[in-house]
Amino acid sequence: MPDLKRIVLAEDNAKDVELALAALEENHLANDVVVVRDGEQALQYLRREGPYKDRREGNPAVVLLDLKMPKVDGLQVLKTVKADEHLKAIPIVMLTSSREERDLVASYNLGVNAYVVKPVDFAQFVDAVKSLGVFWAILNEPPVGSVKKNA
């Protein structure tokens, strides 16, 4: 099996977290998934601040980011990450239920790498997350500074 790379899942909906982790587990991709429940935690994790100050060094291979989150919304997280010299290369996939054109346009204007609307159907949601996990954790070459599982 290829060396897995760290994935950050920024999602406040417990059911969506459960489904995403199950989908990643089906392809044995859940070994190194960090779940954060709001935008503030996402930024703290990425910056190695607060409860994450002692996390191992290196950036994740990808951040799967919900758009509508408490404390700091996904667009603000995206804007902050892309403005930070040490974080801006991290690929960010907006994984959201929003089909609003303004959210899509704003996300791409701020530098999102992909925008995926969460399917309502359980099986389609699982398939979408599995596909994202396989691409970003196995197939895609991560930016310099990303940490592989065994690193």
CNS distance restraints for C-alpha pairs under 8 A (distance, minus, plus):
assign (resid   2 and name CA) (resid 138 and name CA) 6.63 0.50 0.50
assign (resid   3 and name CA) (resid 138 and name CA) 7.40 0.50 0.50
assign (resid   3 and name CA) (resid 148 and name CA) 6.45 0.50 0.50
assign (resid   3 and name CA) (resid 149 and name CA) 6.43 0.50 0.50
assign (resid   3 and name CA) (resid 150 and name CA) 7.33 0.50 0.50
assign (resid   4 and name CA) (resid  29 and name CA) 6.98 0.50 0.50
assign (resid   4 and name CA) (resid  31 and name CA) 7.74 0.50 0.50
assign (resid   4 and name CA) (resid  32 and name CA) 7.36 0.50 0.50
assign (resid   4 and name CA) (resid 137 and name CA) 5.77 0.50 0.50
assign (resid   4 and name CA) (resid 138 and name CA) 6.29 0.50 0.50
assign (resid   4 and name CA) (resid 148 and name CA) 5.85 0.50 0.50
assign (resid   4 and name CA) (resid 149 and name CA) 5.32 0.50 0.50
assign (resid   5 and name CA) (resid  32 and name CA) 6.90 0.50 0.50
assign (resid   5 and name CA) (resid  60 and name CA) 6.92 0.50 0.50
assign (resid   5 and name CA) (resid  61 and name CA) 5.76 0.50 0.50
assign (resid   5 and name CA) (resid 137 and name CA) 5.18 0.50 0.50
assign (resid   5 and name CA) (resid 138 and name CA) 7.29 0.50 0.50
assign (resid   5 and name CA) (resid 146 and name CA) 7.70 0.50 0.50
assign (resid   5 and name CA) (resid 147 and name CA) 6.26 0.50 0.50
assign (resid   5 and name CA) (resid 148 and name CA) 4.26 0.50 0.50
assign (resid   5 and name CA) (resid 149 and name CA) 5.27 0.50 0.50
assign (resid   6 and name CA) (resid  32 and name CA) 5.02 0.50 0.50
assign (resid   6 and name CA) (resid  33 and name CA) 5.88 0.50 0.50
assign (resid   6 and name CA) (resid  34 and name CA) 7.47 0.50 0.50
assign (resid   6 and name CA) (resid  59 and name CA) 7.95 0.50 0.50
assign (resid   6 and name CA) (resid  60 and name CA) 4.81 0.50 0.50
assign (resid   6 and name CA) (resid  61 and name CA) 5.61 0.50 0.50
assign (resid   6 and name CA) (resid  62 and name CA) 7.32 0.50 0.50
assign (resid   6 and name CA) (resid 137 and name CA) 7.16 0.50 0.50
assign (resid   6 and name CA) (resid 146 and name CA) 7.94 0.50 0.50
assign (resid   6 and name CA) (resid 147 and name CA) 6.64 0.50 0.50
assign (resid   6 and name CA) (resid 148 and name CA) 6.35 0.50 0.50
assign (resid   6 and name CA) (resid 149 and name CA) 6.37 0.50 0.50
assign (resid   7 and name CA) (resid  32 and name CA) 6.40 0.50 0.50
assign (resid   7 and name CA) (resid  33 and name CA) 4.78 0.50 0.50
assign (resid   7 and name CA) (resid  34 and name CA) 6.24 0.50 0.50
assign (resid   7 and name CA) (resid  60 and name CA) 5.54 0.50 0.50
assign (resid   7 and name CA) (resid  61 and name CA) 5.91 0.50 0.50
assign (resid   7 and name CA) (resid  62 and name CA) 5.32 0.50 0.50
assign (resid   7 and name CA) (resid  63 and name CA) 6.00 0.50 0.50
assign (resid   7 and name CA) (resid  64 and name CA) 7.45 0.50 0.50
assign (resid   7 and name CA) (resid 137 and name CA) 7.13 0.50 0.50
assign (resid   8 and name CA) (resid  33 and name CA) 5.71 0.50 0.50
assign (resid   8 and name CA) (resid  34 and name CA) 4.74 0.50 0.50
assign (resid   8 and name CA) (resid  35 and name CA) 5.96 0.50 0.50
assign (resid   8 and name CA) (resid  36 and name CA) 7.39 0.50 0.50
assign (resid   8 and name CA) (resid  60 and name CA) 6.54 0.50 0.50
assign (resid   8 and name CA) (resid  62 and name CA) 6.42 0.50 0.50
assign (resid   8 and name CA) (resid  63 and name CA) 4.66 0.50 0.50
assign (resid   8 and name CA) (resid  64 and name CA) 6.10 0.50 0.50
assign (resid   9 and name CA) (resid  17 and name CA) 7.79 0.50 0.50
assign (resid   9 and name CA) (resid  33 and name CA) 6.82 0.50 0.50
assign (resid   9 and name CA) (resid  34 and name CA) 6.03 0.50 0.50
assign (resid   9 and name CA) (resid  35 and name CA) 4.80 0.50 0.50
assign (resid   9 and name CA) (resid  36 and name CA) 6.26 0.50 0.50
assign (resid   9 and name CA) (resid  63 and name CA) 5.99 0.50 0.50
assign (resid   9 and name CA) (resid  64 and name CA) 4.86 0.50 0.50
assign (resid   9 and name CA) (resid  65 and name CA) 6.29 0.50 0.50
assign (resid  10 and name CA) (resid  35 and name CA) 5.94 0.50 0.50
assign (resid  10 and name CA) (resid  36 and name CA) 4.85 0.50 0.50
assign (resid  10 and name CA) (resid  37 and name CA) 5.84 0.50 0.50
assign (resid  10 and name CA) (resid  38 and name CA) 6.43 0.50 0.50
assign (resid  10 and name CA) (resid  39 and name CA) 7.08 0.50 0.50
assign (resid  10 and name CA) (resid  42 and name CA) 6.25 0.50 0.50
assign (resid  10 and name CA) (resid  63 and name CA) 7.17 0.50 0.50
assign (resid  10 and name CA) (resid  64 and name CA) 6.05 0.50 0.50
assign (resid  10 and name CA) (resid  65 and name CA) 4.87 0.50 0.50
assign (resid  10 and name CA) (resid  66 and name CA) 5.97 0.50 0.50
assign (resid  11 and name CA) (resid  16 and name CA) 7.31 0.50 0.50
assign (resid  11 and name CA) (resid  17 and name CA) 6.37 0.50 0.50
assign (resid  11 and name CA) (resid  35 and name CA) 7.25 0.50 0.50
assign (resid  11 and name CA) (resid  36 and name CA) 6.42 0.50 0.50
assign (resid  11 and name CA) (resid  37 and name CA) 5.19 0.50 0.50
assign (resid  11 and name CA) (resid  38 and name CA) 6.52 0.50 0.50
assign (resid  11 and name CA) (resid  65 and name CA) 6.65 0.50 0.50
assign (resid  11 and name CA) (resid  66 and name CA) 5.40 0.50 0.50
assign (resid  11 and name CA) (resid  69 and name CA) 7.04 0.50 0.50
assign (resid  12 and name CA) (resid  17 and name CA) 7.65 0.50 0.50
assign (resid  12 and name CA) (resid  36 and name CA) 7.62 0.50 0.50
assign (resid  12 and name CA) (resid  37 and name CA) 4.45 0.50 0.50
assign (resid  12 and name CA) (resid  38 and name CA) 5.81 0.50 0.50
assign (resid  12 and name CA) (resid  66 and name CA) 7.79 0.50 0.50
assign (resid  12 and name CA) (resid  69 and name CA) 6.06 0.50 0.50
assign (resid  12 and name CA) (resid  70 and name CA) 7.43 0.50 0.50
assign (resid  13 and name CA) (resid  17 and name CA) 6.31 0.50 0.50
assign (resid  13 and name CA) (resid  37 and name CA) 7.82 0.50 0.50
assign (resid  14 and name CA) (resid  18 and name CA) 6.17 0.50 0.50
assign (resid  15 and name CA) (resid  19 and name CA) 6.17 0.50 0.50
assign (resid  16 and name CA) (resid  20 and name CA) 5.94 0.50 0.50
assign (resid  17 and name CA) (resid  21 and name CA) 6.06 0.50 0.50
assign (resid  17 and name CA) (resid  35 and name CA) 7.76 0.50 0.50
assign (resid  18 and name CA) (resid  22 and name CA) 6.14 0.50 0.50
assign (resid  19 and name CA) (resid  23 and name CA) 6.09 0.50 0.50
assign (resid  19 and name CA) (resid 125 and name CA) 7.82 0.50 0.50
assign (resid  19 and name CA) (resid 126 and name CA) 6.58 0.50 0.50
assign (resid  20 and name CA) (resid  24 and name CA) 6.18 0.50 0.50
assign (resid  20 and name CA) (resid 125 and name CA) 7.96 0.50 0.50
assign (resid  20 and name CA) (resid 126 and name CA) 6.59 0.50 0.50
assign (resid  20 and name CA) (resid 129 and name CA) 6.01 0.50 0.50
assign (resid  20 and name CA) (resid 130 and name CA) 8.00 0.50 0.50
assign (resid  21 and name CA) (resid  25 and name CA) 5.97 0.50 0.50
assign (resid  21 and name CA) (resid  30 and name CA) 6.18 0.50 0.50
assign (resid  21 and name CA) (resid  33 and name CA) 7.98 0.50 0.50
assign (resid  22 and name CA) (resid  26 and name CA) 6.28 0.50 0.50
assign (resid  22 and name CA) (resid  30 and name CA) 7.92 0.50 0.50
assign (resid  22 and name CA) (resid 126 and name CA) 7.70 0.50 0.50
assign (resid  23 and name CA) (resid  27 and name CA) 7.15 0.50 0.50
assign (resid  23 and name CA) (resid 126 and name CA) 5.00 0.50 0.50
assign (resid  23 and name CA) (resid 127 and name CA) 7.10 0.50 0.50
assign (resid  23 and name CA) (resid 129 and name CA) 6.08 0.50 0.50
assign (resid  23 and name CA) (resid 130 and name CA) 5.34 0.50 0.50
assign (resid  24 and name CA) (resid  28 and name CA) 6.24 0.50 0.50
assign (resid  24 and name CA) (resid  29 and name CA) 4.81 0.50 0.50
assign (resid  24 and name CA) (resid  30 and name CA) 5.06 0.50 0.50
assign (resid  24 and name CA) (resid 129 and name CA) 6.81 0.50 0.50
assign (resid  24 and name CA) (resid 130 and name CA) 5.46 0.50 0.50
assign (resid  24 and name CA) (resid 133 and name CA) 6.27 0.50 0.50
assign (resid  25 and name CA) (resid  29 and name CA) 5.42 0.50 0.50
assign (resid  25 and name CA) (resid  30 and name CA) 4.81 0.50 0.50
assign (resid  25 and name CA) (resid  31 and name CA) 7.71 0.50 0.50
assign (resid  26 and name CA) (resid 130 and name CA) 7.67 0.50 0.50
assign (resid  27 and name CA) (resid 130 and name CA) 6.87 0.50 0.50
assign (resid  27 and name CA) (resid 134 and name CA) 7.59 0.50 0.50
assign (resid  29 and name CA) (resid  33 and name CA) 7.90 0.50 0.50
assign (resid  29 and name CA) (resid 133 and name CA) 6.65 0.50 0.50
assign (resid  29 and name CA) (resid 134 and name CA) 7.44 0.50 0.50
assign (resid  29 and name CA) (resid 137 and name CA) 7.28 0.50 0.50
assign (resid  32 and name CA) (resid 149 and name CA) 6.58 0.50 0.50
assign (resid  36 and name CA) (resid  41 and name CA) 5.71 0.50 0.50
assign (resid  36 and name CA) (resid  42 and name CA) 5.76 0.50 0.50
assign (resid  37 and name CA) (resid  41 and name CA) 6.66 0.50 0.50
assign (resid  37 and name CA) (resid  42 and name CA) 7.67 0.50 0.50
assign (resid  37 and name CA) (resid  69 and name CA) 7.81 0.50 0.50
assign (resid  38 and name CA) (resid  42 and name CA) 6.39 0.50 0.50
assign (resid  38 and name CA) (resid  69 and name CA) 5.42 0.50 0.50
assign (resid  38 and name CA) (resid  70 and name CA) 5.33 0.50 0.50
assign (resid  38 and name CA) (resid  71 and name CA) 6.34 0.50 0.50
assign (resid  38 and name CA) (resid  72 and name CA) 6.73 0.50 0.50
assign (resid  38 and name CA) (resid  73 and name CA) 7.68 0.50 0.50
assign (resid  39 and name CA) (resid  43 and name CA) 6.29 0.50 0.50
assign (resid  39 and name CA) (resid  69 and name CA) 6.15 0.50 0.50
assign (resid  39 and name CA) (resid  70 and name CA) 6.56 0.50 0.50
assign (resid  39 and name CA) (resid  71 and name CA) 6.08 0.50 0.50
assign (resid  39 and name CA) (resid  72 and name CA) 4.37 0.50 0.50
assign (resid  39 and name CA) (resid  73 and name CA) 5.66 0.50 0.50
assign (resid  39 and name CA) (resid  74 and name CA) 6.35 0.50 0.50
assign (resid  39 and name CA) (resid  77 and name CA) 6.06 0.50 0.50
assign (resid  40 and name CA) (resid  44 and name CA) 6.17 0.50 0.50
assign (resid  40 and name CA) (resid  71 and name CA) 6.01 0.50 0.50
assign (resid  40 and name CA) (resid  72 and name CA) 5.50 0.50 0.50
assign (resid  40 and name CA) (resid  77 and name CA) 7.96 0.50 0.50
assign (resid  41 and name CA) (resid  45 and name CA) 5.98 0.50 0.50
assign (resid  42 and name CA) (resid  46 and name CA) 6.23 0.50 0.50
assign (resid  42 and name CA) (resid  77 and name CA) 7.51 0.50 0.50
assign (resid  43 and name CA) (resid  47 and name CA) 5.96 0.50 0.50
assign (resid  43 and name CA) (resid  77 and name CA) 6.69 0.50 0.50
assign (resid  43 and name CA) (resid  81 and name CA) 7.75 0.50 0.50
assign (resid  44 and name CA) (resid  48 and name CA) 5.72 0.50 0.50
assign (resid  44 and name CA) (resid  49 and name CA) 4.72 0.50 0.50
assign (resid  44 and name CA) (resid  50 and name CA) 6.20 0.50 0.50
assign (resid  44 and name CA) (resid  51 and name CA) 7.62 0.50 0.50
assign (resid  44 and name CA) (resid  52 and name CA) 6.47 0.50 0.50
assign (resid  45 and name CA) (resid  49 and name CA) 6.35 0.50 0.50
assign (resid  45 and name CA) (resid  51 and name CA) 7.88 0.50 0.50
assign (resid  45 and name CA) (resid  52 and name CA) 5.26 0.50 0.50
assign (resid  45 and name CA) (resid  53 and name CA) 7.68 0.50 0.50
assign (resid  45 and name CA) (resid  55 and name CA) 7.97 0.50 0.50
assign (resid  46 and name CA) (resid  59 and name CA) 7.01 0.50 0.50
assign (resid  46 and name CA) (resid  87 and name CA) 7.46 0.50 0.50
assign (resid  47 and name CA) (resid  53 and name CA) 7.93 0.50 0.50
assign (resid  48 and name CA) (resid  52 and name CA) 5.01 0.50 0.50
assign (resid  48 and name CA) (resid  53 and name CA) 4.28 0.50 0.50
assign (resid  48 and name CA) (resid  54 and name CA) 6.91 0.50 0.50
assign (resid  48 and name CA) (resid  55 and name CA) 6.59 0.50 0.50
assign (resid  49 and name CA) (resid  53 and name CA) 4.36 0.50 0.50
assign (resid  57 and name CA) (resid 147 and name CA) 7.63 0.50 0.50
assign (resid  58 and name CA) (resid 145 and name CA) 5.34 0.50 0.50
assign (resid  58 and name CA) (resid 146 and name CA) 5.12 0.50 0.50
assign (resid  58 and name CA) (resid 147 and name CA) 5.14 0.50 0.50
assign (resid  59 and name CA) (resid  87 and name CA) 7.44 0.50 0.50
assign (resid  59 and name CA) (resid  90 and name CA) 6.95 0.50 0.50
assign (resid  59 and name CA) (resid 145 and name CA) 5.83 0.50 0.50
assign (resid  59 and name CA) (resid 146 and name CA) 4.35 0.50 0.50
assign (resid  59 and name CA) (resid 147 and name CA) 6.06 0.50 0.50
assign (resid  60 and name CA) (resid  90 and name CA) 6.97 0.50 0.50
assign (resid  60 and name CA) (resid 146 and name CA) 5.29 0.50 0.50
assign (resid  60 and name CA) (resid 147 and name CA) 6.26 0.50 0.50
assign (resid  61 and name CA) (resid  90 and name CA) 6.63 0.50 0.50
assign (resid  61 and name CA) (resid  91 and name CA) 6.83 0.50 0.50
assign (resid  61 and name CA) (resid 136 and name CA) 6.68 0.50 0.50
assign (resid  61 and name CA) (resid 137 and name CA) 6.60 0.50 0.50
assign (resid  61 and name CA) (resid 142 and name CA) 5.30 0.50 0.50
assign (resid  61 and name CA) (resid 143 and name CA) 7.21 0.50 0.50
assign (resid  61 and name CA) (resid 146 and name CA) 5.58 0.50 0.50
assign (resid  61 and name CA) (resid 147 and name CA) 7.19 0.50 0.50
assign (resid  62 and name CA) (resid  90 and name CA) 6.11 0.50 0.50
assign (resid  62 and name CA) (resid  91 and name CA) 4.90 0.50 0.50
assign (resid  62 and name CA) (resid  92 and name CA) 5.70 0.50 0.50
assign (resid  62 and name CA) (resid  93 and name CA) 7.27 0.50 0.50
assign (resid  62 and name CA) (resid 136 and name CA) 6.36 0.50 0.50
assign (resid  62 and name CA) (resid 137 and name CA) 7.66 0.50 0.50
assign (resid  62 and name CA) (resid 142 and name CA) 7.95 0.50 0.50
assign (resid  63 and name CA) (resid  90 and name CA) 7.38 0.50 0.50
assign (resid  63 and name CA) (resid  91 and name CA) 6.41 0.50 0.50
assign (resid  63 and name CA) (resid  92 and name CA) 4.80 0.50 0.50
assign (resid  63 and name CA) (resid  93 and name CA) 6.14 0.50 0.50
assign (resid  64 and name CA) (resid  92 and name CA) 6.14 0.50 0.50
assign (resid  64 and name CA) (resid  93 and name CA) 4.95 0.50 0.50
assign (resid  64 and name CA) (resid  94 and name CA) 6.01 0.50 0.50
assign (resid  64 and name CA) (resid  95 and name CA) 5.95 0.50 0.50
assign (resid  65 and name CA) (resid  74 and name CA) 6.29 0.50 0.50
assign (resid  65 and name CA) (resid  92 and name CA) 6.82 0.50 0.50
assign (resid  65 and name CA) (resid  93 and name CA) 5.98 0.50 0.50
assign (resid  65 and name CA) (resid  94 and name CA) 4.82 0.50 0.50
assign (resid  65 and name CA) (resid  95 and name CA) 5.51 0.50 0.50
assign (resid  65 and name CA) (resid  96 and name CA) 7.58 0.50 0.50
assign (resid  66 and name CA) (resid  74 and name CA) 5.77 0.50 0.50
assign (resid  66 and name CA) (resid  94 and name CA) 5.87 0.50 0.50
assign (resid  66 and name CA) (resid  95 and name CA) 5.13 0.50 0.50
assign (resid  66 and name CA) (resid  96 and name CA) 5.13 0.50 0.50
assign (resid  67 and name CA) (resid  73 and name CA) 6.05 0.50 0.50
assign (resid  67 and name CA) (resid  74 and name CA) 4.11 0.50 0.50
assign (resid  67 and name CA) (resid  75 and name CA) 6.30 0.50 0.50
assign (resid  67 and name CA) (resid  94 and name CA) 6.51 0.50 0.50
assign (resid  67 and name CA) (resid  95 and name CA) 7.08 0.50 0.50
assign (resid  67 and name CA) (resid  96 and name CA) 5.60 0.50 0.50
assign (resid  67 and name CA) (resid  98 and name CA) 7.64 0.50 0.50
assign (resid  68 and name CA) (resid  73 and name CA) 5.45 0.50 0.50
assign (resid  68 and name CA) (resid  74 and name CA) 6.04 0.50 0.50
assign (resid  68 and name CA) (resid  96 and name CA) 7.60 0.50 0.50
assign (resid  69 and name CA) (resid  73 and name CA) 4.78 0.50 0.50
assign (resid  69 and name CA) (resid  74 and name CA) 6.35 0.50 0.50
assign (resid  72 and name CA) (resid  76 and name CA) 6.30 0.50 0.50
assign (resid  72 and name CA) (resid  77 and name CA) 6.64 0.50 0.50
assign (resid  73 and name CA) (resid  77 and name CA) 6.37 0.50 0.50
assign (resid  74 and name CA) (resid  78 and name CA) 6.04 0.50 0.50
assign (resid  74 and name CA) (resid  94 and name CA) 7.81 0.50 0.50
assign (resid  75 and name CA) (resid  79 and name CA) 6.07 0.50 0.50
assign (resid  75 and name CA) (resid 106 and name CA) 7.58 0.50 0.50
assign (resid  75 and name CA) (resid 107 and name CA) 6.50 0.50 0.50
assign (resid  75 and name CA) (resid 110 and name CA) 7.81 0.50 0.50
assign (resid  76 and name CA) (resid  80 and name CA) 6.03 0.50 0.50
assign (resid  77 and name CA) (resid  81 and name CA) 6.08 0.50 0.50
assign (resid  78 and name CA) (resid  82 and name CA) 6.08 0.50 0.50
assign (resid  78 and name CA) (resid  92 and name CA) 7.51 0.50 0.50
assign (resid  78 and name CA) (resid 107 and name CA) 7.67 0.50 0.50
assign (resid  78 and name CA) (resid 110 and name CA) 6.73 0.50 0.50
assign (resid  78 and name CA) (resid 111 and name CA) 7.54 0.50 0.50
assign (resid  78 and name CA) (resid 112 and name CA) 7.07 0.50 0.50
assign (resid  79 and name CA) (resid  83 and name CA) 6.19 0.50 0.50
assign (resid  79 and name CA) (resid 110 and name CA) 5.74 0.50 0.50
assign (resid  79 and name CA) (resid 111 and name CA) 7.84 0.50 0.50
assign (resid  80 and name CA) (resid  84 and name CA) 6.40 0.50 0.50
assign (resid  81 and name CA) (resid  87 and name CA) 5.53 0.50 0.50
assign (resid  81 and name CA) (resid  88 and name CA) 5.43 0.50 0.50
assign (resid  82 and name CA) (resid  87 and name CA) 6.63 0.50 0.50
assign (resid  82 and name CA) (resid  88 and name CA) 4.10 0.50 0.50
assign (resid  82 and name CA) (resid  89 and name CA) 7.44 0.50 0.50
assign (resid  82 and name CA) (resid 110 and name CA) 7.24 0.50 0.50
assign (resid  82 and name CA) (resid 111 and name CA) 6.73 0.50 0.50
assign (resid  83 and name CA) (resid  87 and name CA) 7.90 0.50 0.50
assign (resid  83 and name CA) (resid  88 and name CA) 6.29 0.50 0.50
assign (resid  84 and name CA) (resid  88 and name CA) 5.53 0.50 0.50
assign (resid  89 and name CA) (resid 143 and name CA) 6.21 0.50 0.50
assign (resid  90 and name CA) (resid 142 and name CA) 7.97 0.50 0.50
assign (resid  90 and name CA) (resid 143 and name CA) 6.66 0.50 0.50
assign (resid  90 and name CA) (resid 146 and name CA) 8.00 0.50 0.50
assign (resid  91 and name CA) (resid 112 and name CA) 7.35 0.50 0.50
assign (resid  91 and name CA) (resid 113 and name CA) 5.82 0.50 0.50
assign (resid  92 and name CA) (resid 112 and name CA) 5.51 0.50 0.50
assign (resid  92 and name CA) (resid 113 and name CA) 5.43 0.50 0.50
assign (resid  92 and name CA) (resid 114 and name CA) 6.89 0.50 0.50
assign (resid  93 and name CA) (resid 112 and name CA) 6.29 0.50 0.50
assign (resid  93 and name CA) (resid 113 and name CA) 5.69 0.50 0.50
assign (resid  93 and name CA) (resid 114 and name CA) 4.71 0.50 0.50
assign (resid  93 and name CA) (resid 115 and name CA) 5.75 0.50 0.50
assign (resid  93 and name CA) (resid 116 and name CA) 7.12 0.50 0.50
assign (resid  94 and name CA) (resid 107 and name CA) 7.66 0.50 0.50
assign (resid  94 and name CA) (resid 112 and name CA) 6.98 0.50 0.50
assign (resid  94 and name CA) (resid 113 and name CA) 8.00 0.50 0.50
assign (resid  94 and name CA) (resid 114 and name CA) 6.21 0.50 0.50
assign (resid  94 and name CA) (resid 115 and name CA) 4.71 0.50 0.50
assign (resid  94 and name CA) (resid 116 and name CA) 5.97 0.50 0.50
assign (resid  95 and name CA) (resid 115 and name CA) 6.35 0.50 0.50
assign (resid  95 and name CA) (resid 116 and name CA) 5.00 0.50 0.50
assign (resid  95 and name CA) (resid 117 and name CA) 5.94 0.50 0.50
assign (resid  95 and name CA) (resid 118 and name CA) 6.22 0.50 0.50
assign (resid  96 and name CA) (resid 115 and name CA) 7.78 0.50 0.50
assign (resid  96 and name CA) (resid 116 and name CA) 6.40 0.50 0.50
assign (resid  96 and name CA) (resid 117 and name CA) 5.04 0.50 0.50
assign (resid  96 and name CA) (resid 118 and name CA) 5.42 0.50 0.50
assign (resid  97 and name CA) (resid 117 and name CA) 5.20 0.50 0.50
assign (resid  97 and name CA) (resid 118 and name CA) 5.00 0.50 0.50
assign (resid  97 and name CA) (resid 119 and name CA) 7.46 0.50 0.50
assign (resid  98 and name CA) (resid 103 and name CA) 7.15 0.50 0.50
assign (resid  98 and name CA) (resid 117 and name CA) 6.45 0.50 0.50
assign (resid  99 and name CA) (resid 103 and name CA) 7.51 0.50 0.50
assign (resid  99 and name CA) (resid 104 and name CA) 7.41 0.50 0.50
assign (resid  99 and name CA) (resid 117 and name CA) 6.66 0.50 0.50
assign (resid 100 and name CA) (resid 104 and name CA) 6.51 0.50 0.50
assign (resid 101 and name CA) (resid 105 and name CA) 6.06 0.50 0.50
assign (resid 102 and name CA) (resid 106 and name CA) 5.90 0.50 0.50
assign (resid 103 and name CA) (resid 107 and name CA) 5.97 0.50 0.50
assign (resid 104 and name CA) (resid 108 and name CA) 6.39 0.50 0.50
assign (resid 104 and name CA) (resid 115 and name CA) 6.92 0.50 0.50
assign (resid 105 and name CA) (resid 109 and name CA) 6.04 0.50 0.50
assign (resid 106 and name CA) (resid 110 and name CA) 6.15 0.50 0.50
assign (resid 107 and name CA) (resid 111 and name CA) 6.47 0.50 0.50
assign (resid 107 and name CA) (resid 112 and name CA) 5.47 0.50 0.50
assign (resid 107 and name CA) (resid 115 and name CA) 7.61 0.50 0.50
assign (resid 108 and name CA) (resid 112 and name CA) 5.04 0.50 0.50
assign (resid 108 and name CA) (resid 113 and name CA) 7.41 0.50 0.50
assign (resid 108 and name CA) (resid 114 and name CA) 7.90 0.50 0.50
assign (resid 118 and name CA) (resid 125 and name CA) 6.06 0.50 0.50
assign (resid 118 and name CA) (resid 128 and name CA) 7.70 0.50 0.50
assign (resid 119 and name CA) (resid 124 and name CA) 5.82 0.50 0.50
assign (resid 119 and name CA) (resid 125 and name CA) 5.00 0.50 0.50
assign (resid 119 and name CA) (resid 128 and name CA) 7.80 0.50 0.50
assign (resid 120 and name CA) (resid 124 and name CA) 7.48 0.50 0.50
assign (resid 120 and name CA) (resid 125 and name CA) 6.78 0.50 0.50
assign (resid 121 and name CA) (resid 125 and name CA) 6.10 0.50 0.50
assign (resid 122 and name CA) (resid 126 and name CA) 6.23 0.50 0.50
assign (resid 123 and name CA) (resid 127 and name CA) 6.17 0.50 0.50
assign (resid 124 and name CA) (resid 128 and name CA) 6.05 0.50 0.50
assign (resid 125 and name CA) (resid 129 and name CA) 6.27 0.50 0.50
assign (resid 126 and name CA) (resid 130 and name CA) 6.10 0.50 0.50
assign (resid 127 and name CA) (resid 131 and name CA) 6.11 0.50 0.50
assign (resid 128 and name CA) (resid 132 and name CA) 6.25 0.50 0.50
assign (resid 129 and name CA) (resid 133 and name CA) 6.02 0.50 0.50
assign (resid 130 and name CA) (resid 134 and name CA) 6.12 0.50 0.50
assign (resid 131 and name CA) (resid 135 and name CA) 6.16 0.50 0.50
assign (resid 132 and name CA) (resid 136 and name CA) 6.01 0.50 0.50
assign (resid 133 and name CA) (resid 137 and name CA) 5.46 0.50 0.50
assign (resid 133 and name CA) (resid 138 and name CA) 7.55 0.50 0.50
assign (resid 134 and name CA) (resid 138 and name CA) 5.34 0.50 0.50
assign (resid 134 and name CA) (resid 139 and name CA) 6.47 0.50 0.50
assign (resid 135 and name CA) (resid 139 and name CA) 4.79 0.50 0.50
assign (resid 135 and name CA) (resid 140 and name CA) 5.71 0.50 0.50
assign (resid 136 and name CA) (resid 140 and name CA) 5.14 0.50 0.50
assign (resid 136 and name CA) (resid 141 and name CA) 7.93 0.50 0.50
assign (resid 136 and name CA) (resid 142 and name CA) 7.81 0.50 0.50
assign (resid 142 and name CA) (resid 146 and name CA) 6.20 0.50 0.50
assign (resid 147 and name CA) (resid 151 and name CA) 6.09 0.50 0.50
